[in-house]
Amino acid sequence: MIHRRHVFLNNLLALLFALIGSRYLTEARSTSGASLPVVCNLDQPVVFPQGRVTVQVLAAVPTASRVQYLWTATGGAFAPEASRPGALRSEAHDAIVQWVADHASPASYTITAQVTGLNQVKNSCSLTVLVASQQEDRGESASQTGDQPERALLLPERKEQKGYGLYSYLLFGAKPDADTKPRFLEVLKAYANLDTGLEAYFELDRLDVTYVPVTAEPAESADFATAVLEKYDYSHARALLASLPKKKVDGDGPFIISCIQPLQGPDSRTGPCLVQNLSTAPASVIPLWMKQFRSETNQQRVWDNKAIGNLALNLRTAIAIAAEGLPTVQKAVSTFVFVSK
């Protein structure tokens, strides 16, 4: 089932690339003009020495073509294939694999996927994983990060914490109706799964913080998404959306706005911001969309205008992979993700 899904998604991405051209996707080209867009993601950026991480690469290749995957890493090892139990491996050859820390020393390790497609066209993508000491050995940084993890509820009296490299906001332009409520809840469910505590391991200026404006702390509930939606601050959200030109944030959302500086409200200048407009995105696409957003922003980096542009490119690719049909993909590329200057 996973294999068929992967083939379908790769097919879809290949069609997308043929339709929209090279300016939207990361790619490698051969002398014959063939191209191979690829994107990688991982399920968590930090593990302990006994931990493991699931990593995935998706590539736009025709169904009938032979595709070769080669995973390598600067440390640790790869788990054996489920169908071939055995010892850990130094390489892996599937689209989805598990990297095992294997008691590696605390440090950052690079995991790279190289994909070879038709006519030997190759492309690659890399991910960084931190092997950290056990929790009690985190050091002083854990006590220096304040009370705002990199997902945080933005109360009326609270200001954004200074020092982050990227500031993201999950904004709804209006109260949900029967059509938009499932979409709002899917985004909030994904938001609840964003990693917290990364400030204990990385410098703030290499991290993204994602805020949700609320009127008050939501009640303790097993249904986090519903509890937050009940306390959502739509007035504050509209004020933050007013930081951008109105034509850039058309619809009721959800919007995910990511800027190098905090949003300041109407008549302010924010500089380049990544705008993700999920106003018409199918709810079924949102989990993978948010997973890729989480994976991309968890890769510590210097956040500048170039990094925001690269983030937009990778998210466009991921949306294409998640989309259920070509019309949705076309709309996603043209209106879902862009950089507002």
N, C-alpha and C positions, 0 to 999 in steps of 0.2 A: 504493500500500500504506500509506504513512504517513497519507494523507488518510482512508482507511477506518478505520484504527486510531484516529485522532483523533476521528472521528465516533462510533465505538463507545464510546470512553472518555467523551466528552461526554454521550452518552446515559445511560451508567451513572451518572455523577455527577448528572444530572438526576433519575433515579429515586431515587437516594440522598437527594437533598434533599427530594423529595416524601415520602419515608418518615420521615426523622428530624427534619425541621423546621429552623427557622432558627437554633436555638441552637448548632449545631455548625459552621456554615460562614460565612465572610465573604461578605456579600451586599449587593446594592443592590435597593431595592424601588421600584416605580412606584405611582401612586395606585390602580391596579387590583389591587395585591397581588402582581404578578409579581415574581420574584426572579432574580438572576443571580450565583451564586457564581463566583469566579474565583481562580486561583492562578498565580503566575509562578515560573520557575526559570531559572537560568543555569549554564553549564558551568564557569566560572572567574571569580573576583572581581577578578583583577589581570591586566593585559596591558601590554605595552610599546607605544610609539607606533605600531609597525607591525602590532600584533596585532588579533585579532578575537575576539568572544565570541558563542556561540550562545545565544539567549534564546527562551523558550517561554511561551505563555499557554494555559491550558486553562480552559474555561468550561462550565457546565452549561446546555446549550441543546437543545431538541428537534431531532431529525434534520431535519425538514422546514422548520425555520425558517431565515430568512436571517440570517447572522451577519457582522458587519463588525468587522474588526480595524484598529486604528490605533496604530502604534508611533511614538513621538517620543523625542527625546533632547536633553539639554542641551549636547551636543557630539558630535563624531565624525559618523558617517553610517551608513547601512544598505546592505548589499551588494545588488546587483541580483538579481532573481529568476532562478533557474536557467534558466527557460524564456524569459526576456527579458534576455539579456546587455546590459549598458550601463553607464552611469556610476553612481556611488554616489548614493544617494537621501537626502533629508532625512526621509522617512517610509517606513514599510513597512506592508503590509496582509495578512500571512499570520500563521498561528498560531505558526509557528516561523521565526525570521529570524536573520540574522547582523548584529551591530553591529560596525562597523569603526572603530578608533581614528583612522585616517586622519591620523597624525602630530599628534594633538591634544597640547596641552601637558600635562605631568604634573599631574593633578588628579583629583578624583572627579567622575563624571558619572552622572546619573540617566536610566535608560531606563524609559519608561512605556508600558504597553499598555492601551488603552481598548477595551473590547468592547461592542458594541451588539447586543442580541438582539431577541427578539420584543417587539412593542409599544414599541419604542425604549427598552427598559430598558437602562441602561448601568452598567458597573462598570469598575474599573481596578485595576491593581497596578503597583508600581514596583520596580526593582532598581538597585543602585548598583555601578558598576564603577570601579576605580581604574586610571588610566593612570599607570604608574610609569616612572621613568628606567631605563636599562639596568642590568643587575645590578651592574656595577662602581661605579655611582653611588648605591647604596642609602643610604649614609650610616652614621652611627654605630649606628643602632638594630639593624642586623644583628649587631653584635658584643655587644649588650647583652641578648640574649634567652636566653642559656644554651644547654643542649644538649637541651632538650625542645621539639620542634616541636609544633604543635597536634594531631598524632596521636603518641602516645608509648606505649612499652611500660613498664608499671609493675612494676619488679622488687621483690623483697621488701625490699631495703634502701633503696629510693628512695621519697621522699615527693613528693606532687604539688607542682609549682612554684607559688609564690604569685603572685597578681596577675591571674589570668585572670578574665574576666567570667562564664564559665560552665564548669562541670566536667562532662564526660560520661564515662560508663564503659560499656564493652561487656562484659556479664557473662553467663556461663553458669552455671546452677545445678547442673549435673551433667555428667558425662562423656557424650559423645554416643553414641547407639546408631544403628542402621541408619536409623531414621526421622528423627532430629534432626541427624545429621551433615551432610547436604546443606545444611540451613538454616544451621548454624554456619559452614560453609565459605563460603556465599554472603555472609554478613555480613562475614566476615574479608576476602574479596576486595574488597568495597566499601570496607571500612576502609582497605585498602592504597591506594585511589585518593583518599583524603582529601587535600586540599591541605596542603602543608607550606611553611614559610617565610613565612607571612603576618605573623608577628611582626616581620619586617623592615620592614613597611609600616604596620602598625596598632598602636595601643596595646593592651597585653595585656588591659586591662579591657573591651575591645570584642570580644574573641575567645572562642571556645569551644575547649577542649582536650579531646581524646577519648583516654582511657586504656584499655589492655588489660592486665590483670594476668598476668604470666608468672613462672615459677619461675626462669628463666634466659634469657639472650639466645638466640633461636632461631638455628639454623645458617643460613648463607648459602644461599639456595635460590631458584630461579626460581619455585617454588611457595610464595609467601609465606604464603598462608592455611594450608596444611598444616603448614608449619614452625612457625608460631605456635601452631596447635592442639596440636601435640605438646608444647609447653612451657607450655601454658595452666595458670594457677594457680587451680584450682577451689576450694581452701580459702579463698584470699584473696577470690575472687569471692563466695562464700557469706557471708563476713564483711561485705563491703560491702553485699550485698543485705539483710543484717540491719539496716542503717540504716533501712530502711523497714518498715512493718507487714507481717507475713507475708501477709496476705490481699491486699496490693497487688501482690505479686510471685509469683503463683501459676504454677507450671509450671517447666520446666527452662530456659526462654529459647530464643533469645537475648533479653536485656533491654538496652535502652539507657536509662540513668538519667542525667538532666541536672539539675544543681543549681547554685545560685549559689555555694555553698560546697562544698569537698571532702567526700565521704562519710567518716564517722568510724567506722563499724562498729556493733555491737550497743549498744542503750541510748543512742544519741546522737540529738540533735535536728538534723535537716537543713534544716528549713524547706521551702517548696514545691519540689517536684522534678517534672520531666516524666518520666513512665514510659512507655516504649514496650515492650510485651510482644509479642515475635514468636514466642512458644511454639507457636502454631498457624497462623502465617502461611504461606501457600504460598511455597515457595522462589522461584517465578517472579515474585512480587510484590516481593521484597527489593531487587533492583537499583534499581528506580524509587523505592522507599521511601527507600533510603539516599541516592540522588541528591537527593531533595527535602530530606532532613535536612542534607546537605552544603550545598546551596544556601541554605537558611534560616539555618544557623548561620554561614555565611561572610559574611552581610550584617552588617557591623559595626554595633553598636547598644549602647545602655545596657541591660545585662542586669538586669532586675528582675522582680518578680512578674508585672507586666503583659506583659512580653516573653515570659516562659515560657508564659503563657496564649495569646498570639498564635501562638507556635510550635506549640502543641498544635492550635489551630484549623487552621492551614495544613497540618500533617502529616495531620490527619484527612481533609482535602480531597484531598491527594495520594494517600493510601491508597485512598480511594474510586475515584480515577481508575485506579490500578494494579490494582484487584481484578479477578478473573476472573469473578465471579458475585455476584449480589445477596446470597445467604446469607453469603458471606465478607465482603462489605461491611458487613452488619448487625453481624456479630461484631467486625469491625475497629473500628467506631465505638464500640461499647459496652465493649470490653475491651482493645483494642490500645493506645490512646493516651489518657492521662488525666494530670491533675495531682494528685499526692499532697501533701496539706498536713500 
